[in-house]
Amino acid sequence: MLPKTISISIDQFLLATFNKLPVRLAKRVLWLLHSNPTLGDKWGYYIRQFHYYEPLPDFSVITRKHVIQKRLLTCIDWNIEYQIDLAKRLIAYSGEIKQITEKKFKSLQFDFLNEVFFELDAAVYYSILRELKPSKVIEVGCGYSTQIAALAIAMNQQEGKAGKIICIEPYPQPRLTEPNLDVELISEKVEDIDLSFFAQLGAGDILFIDSTHTVKFGSDVCREILEILPAIPSGVWIHFHDIFSPYDYPAKWLIEERRAWNEQYMLEAFLAYNHSFEVVLANHLLSVDYPEEAAKIWPGVSKWKDPYHHCGSLWLRKK
């Protein structure tokens, strides 16, 4: 492996060289790579052009002004009154959350300022676990969320309500094997797990989903929304992460990072005129439209300089 400084220099040279190619020649090279996908297969890349038949948007024309607009999704019942009522009930656990931030728990630790599952989303997850006291939690996509869940389950157990966390994670991080983390780890893809597995959940239990966020052939998201959700029993609470509805994905993700996640669009279509599932809490909607209520759960909301902070947990319940 080349030293980092040399690697950066080579990258800069290659970019500069390609940038100096005549436009027609550069397009020809890209077209050849696009037309011969097996070449890219060897390197783990594929070249696609901007085209109305392609699932990728034209990132070059996306503006922040357009992205931050609230979309008109009247086909979904956002259940605002219930959301605000639930948020008020979750305030009861703000003292415990403060203790976690102050590292008062010696057996398990959680950093609310991590860059993956943080601040309001983590505080709400902890509080819902404390409020519902579920017997079982199945997480599809695990890591930081599992750590905060374990803290909540431990508190429930102290009050005489035992709970179990089952993690479905094909690519487990080291934190999932910590000796103090009491979870059952299934290192498989959710697509390979039989639907009957999810029948063990009961009313008040939780199905926590934080997977690939992409809809495509054979994807876990298609499996989760179209097959698993219809199969779970009534009364189960369902969580999806990185869902910003009725707003769009963060401008930074679309414009700077050029992420092409599309999970929330499929989820919105699933919820449209759907009377079998109800929205119980939409963290992003709550933090943008009702920041004073969100701040009671996680005080840091009031300090966010950008109102379109990247919190994005969407909570549903199957009727």
C-alpha positions in Angstrom: 0.0 0.0 0.0 1.3 3.4 -1.0 2.0 6.1 1.7 -1.0 8.5 2.1 0.9 11.5 0.7 1.9 9.7 -2.4 -1.6 8.2 -2.9 -3.1 11.7 -2.7 -0.5 13.1 -5.2 -1.4 10.3 -7.6 -5.1 11.0 -7.2 -4.6 14.7 -7.9 -2.5 13.9 -11.0 -5.1 11.5 -12.4 -7.9 14.0 -11.8 -6.0 16.8 -13.4 -5.1 14.6 -16.4 -8.7 13.5 -16.9 -9.9 17.1 -16.5 -7.6 18.2 -19.3 -8.9 15.6 -21.8 -11.0 17.0 -24.7 -14.7 16.8 -23.8 -15.4 14.4 -26.7 -12.6 12.0 -25.6 -13.7 12.1 -21.9 -17.3 11.3 -22.9 -16.1 8.5 -25.1 -14.1 6.9 -22.2 -17.1 7.2 -19.9 -19.4 5.8 -22.6 -17.2 2.8 -23.2 -17.1 2.1 -19.4 -20.9 2.5 -19.3 -21.4 0.2 -22.3 -19.1 -2.5 -21.0 -20.3 -2.9 -17.3 -18.2 -6.1 -16.8 -15.1 -3.9 -16.8 -16.4 -2.0 -13.8 -17.6 -5.2 -12.1 -13.9 -6.2 -11.7 -13.3 -3.0 -9.7 -16.6 -2.7 -7.9 -17.8 0.3 -9.8 -20.3 1.1 -12.5 -20.8 4.1 -14.7 -24.3 5.5 -15.3 -25.3 8.6 -17.3 -27.8 11.2 -16.2 -31.0 10.0 -17.9 -34.7 10.1 -17.1 -34.8 6.3 -17.1 -32.1 6.2 -14.4 -33.0 6.1 -10.7 -30.3 8.6 -9.9 -31.3 12.3 -9.9 -29.4 15.0 -11.7 -27.5 16.2 -8.6 -26.2 19.2 -10.5 -29.6 20.9 -10.6 -30.6 20.2 -7.0 -30.6 23.4 -4.8 -30.9 23.7 -1.1 -33.9 26.0 -1.5 -35.8 23.2 -3.3 -34.7 20.4 -0.9 -35.8 22.1 2.4 -39.3 22.7 1.3 -42.0 20.8 3.1 -43.7 18.4 0.7 -47.4 18.1 0.4 -48.1 14.6 1.5 -51.8 14.8 2.4 -52.2 11.1 1.5 -50.5 10.3 4.9 -52.1 10.9 8.3 -49.3 12.4 10.4 -51.3 11.9 13.6 -49.9 15.2 14.9 -52.0 15.3 18.1 -50.9 11.8 19.1 -47.3 12.7 18.3 -47.3 15.7 20.6 -49.0 13.7 23.3 -46.4 10.9 23.1 -43.6 13.4 23.1 -44.9 14.9 26.4 -45.1 11.4 27.9 -41.5 10.7 26.9 -40.3 13.7 28.9 -40.6 11.5 32.0 -37.3 9.9 31.1 -35.3 13.1 30.5 -33.6 12.7 33.9 -32.2 9.3 32.9 -31.0 10.6 29.6 -29.2 13.3 31.4 -27.5 10.7 33.6 -26.4 8.8 30.5 -24.8 11.9 29.0 -23.0 12.4 32.3 -21.6 8.8 32.1 -23.4 7.8 35.3 -23.9 4.2 34.2 -20.7 2.2 34.7 -21.6 -1.1 33.0 -22.6 0.5 29.6 -21.8 3.8 28.0 -23.4 5.7 25.1 -22.2 8.8 23.3 -25.2 10.9 22.2 -22.9 12.9 20.0 -21.8 10.1 17.7 -22.3 10.6 14.0 -24.6 7.6 13.3 -27.5 7.4 15.7 -27.4 10.4 17.9 -29.1 13.2 19.9 -32.9 13.3 19.5 -33.2 9.9 17.7 -31.2 8.1 20.4 -33.1 10.0 23.2 -36.5 9.1 21.7 -35.5 5.4 21.2 -34.4 5.1 24.8 -37.5 6.8 26.1 -39.9 4.7 24.0 -38.2 1.6 25.3 -38.7 2.8 28.8 -42.3 3.7 28.1 -43.3 0.5 26.4 -41.1 -1.9 28.3 -41.1 -4.4 25.5 -40.5 -8.1 26.0 -38.6 -8.3 22.7 -36.8 -5.9 20.4 -35.6 -7.1 17.0 -33.1 -4.7 15.4 -32.4 -5.0 11.7 -29.1 -3.0 11.4 -27.3 -2.6 14.7 -24.6 -0.7 16.4 -25.0 2.5 18.3 -28.7 2.0 18.5 -28.1 -1.3 20.2 -26.0 0.3 22.9 -28.7 2.8 23.9 -31.4 0.1 23.7 -29.4 -2.1 26.1 -29.3 0.7 28.6 -33.1 1.1 28.5 -33.7 -2.6 28.7 -31.3 -2.8 31.8 -33.4 -0.1 33.5 -36.6 -1.9 32.7 -35.1 -5.1 34.2 -34.4 -3.2 37.4 -38.1 -2.4 37.6 -39.0 -6.1 37.1 -39.7 -6.1 33.4 -37.3 -8.4 31.5 -36.6 -7.7 27.8 -34.5 -9.3 25.1 -32.7 -7.6 22.2 -32.2 -9.6 19.0 -29.8 -8.2 16.5 -29.9 -9.0 12.8 -26.6 -7.7 11.5 -24.6 -9.4 8.7 -21.7 -7.1 9.2 -21.4 -6.7 13.0 -19.2 -4.0 14.5 -16.9 -4.8 17.5 -19.3 -2.9 19.8 -21.9 -5.6 19.3 -19.6 -8.2 20.9 -18.8 -6.3 24.0 -19.0 -8.5 27.1 -21.4 -6.1 28.9 -23.8 -6.0 25.9 -26.5 -8.7 26.5 -27.9 -9.3 23.0 -28.6 -12.2 20.7 -26.6 -11.6 17.4 -27.8 -13.2 14.1 -25.1 -12.5 11.5 -27.3 -13.0 8.5 -29.0 -10.7 6.0 -32.6 -10.0 6.8 -33.6 -11.2 3.3 -32.5 -14.7 4.3 -34.5 -14.9 7.5 -37.9 -16.7 7.3 -40.9 -14.4 7.8 -42.1 -16.6 10.7 -39.2 -15.4 12.8 -40.9 -12.0 13.2 -44.1 -13.6 14.5 -42.5 -13.8 17.9 -43.1 -10.1 18.4 -46.2 -9.1 20.3 -48.1 -5.9 21.0 -45.8 -3.4 22.5 -42.7 -5.0 21.2 -40.4 -3.2 18.7 -39.1 -3.9 15.2 -36.2 -1.5 14.7 -35.0 -1.0 11.1 -31.9 0.8 10.1 -30.7 -1.0 7.0 -29.4 0.0 3.5 -32.0 2.7 2.8 -32.1 1.8 -0.9 -34.9 0.3 -3.0 -33.5 -2.0 -5.7 -33.8 -5.6 -7.0 -33.6 -8.0 -4.0 -33.0 -5.2 -1.5 -33.5 -5.6 2.2 -35.8 -2.5 2.1 -38.2 -4.2 -0.3 -38.2 -7.2 2.0 -38.8 -5.2 5.1 -41.7 -3.0 3.8 -43.5 -5.3 1.5 -43.1 -8.6 3.3 -42.1 -8.3 6.9 -44.4 -5.4 7.9 -47.5 -7.2 6.7 -46.4 -10.3 8.5 -45.9 -8.9 12.0 -48.7 -9.0 14.6 -50.9 -6.1 15.5 -49.6 -3.7 18.2 -45.9 -3.9 17.2 -44.1 -0.6 17.0 -41.8 -0.2 14.0 -38.9 2.2 13.6 -37.2 3.3 10.4 -34.1 5.5 10.6 -33.0 8.3 8.3 -36.6 9.1 7.3 -37.2 12.9 7.0 -40.8 12.9 5.7 -42.7 15.0 4.9 -39.4 16.9 4.2 -36.8 15.6 1.8 -33.4 14.1 2.5 -30.9 16.6 3.9 -29.4 19.0 1.3 -25.9 18.1 2.3 -26.6 14.4 1.5 -28.1 15.2 -1.9 -25.9 18.1 -3.0 -22.5 17.5 -1.5 -22.4 13.8 -0.8 -24.7 12.9 -3.7 -26.5 10.1 -1.8 -29.3 8.5 -3.8 -31.2 6.9 -1.0 -34.8 6.3 -1.8 -36.2 4.3 1.1 -38.4 7.1 2.4 -40.2 7.5 -0.9 -41.2 3.8 -0.9 -42.2 4.1 2.8 -44.4 7.2 2.0 -46.1 5.2 -0.8 -46.7 2.3 1.6 -48.2 4.7 4.2 -50.5 6.5 1.7 -54.1 5.8 2.5 -52.9 2.9 4.7 -55.3 2.2 7.5 -53.3 -0.8 8.9 -50.3 1.3 10.1 -50.3 4.6 12.0 -47.6 7.2 12.4 -46.8 7.6 16.2 -43.8 9.8 16.0 -41.8 11.5 13.2 -38.6 13.0 14.8 -37.7 15.2 11.9 -41.2 16.6 11.5 -41.4 17.2 15.3 -38.0 18.9 15.5 -38.7 21.2 12.5 -42.4 22.0 13.0 -42.6 21.7 16.8 -39.1 22.3 18.1 -40.2 23.3 21.6 -41.8 19.8 22.1 -38.7 18.0 20.7 -36.4 20.1 22.9 -38.2 18.7 26.0 -37.0 15.2 25.1 -33.5 16.3 23.9 -32.6 19.9 25.0 -30.0 20.1 22.3 -32.7 20.7 19.7 -32.9 24.3 20.9 -29.2 24.8 20.1 -29.3 23.5 16.5 -28.3 26.3 14.2 -29.7 24.5 11.2 -33.3 23.6 11.8 -33.0 20.8 9.2 -30.7 18.8 11.5 -30.1 15.2 10.5 -32.4 13.6 13.0 -34.7 11.2 11.2 -36.4 8.4 13.2 -39.9 7.6 12.0 -42.0 5.5 14.4 -45.1 3.5 13.3 -47.5 1.1 14.9 -49.4 -1.7 13.3 -53.1 -1.5 14.2 
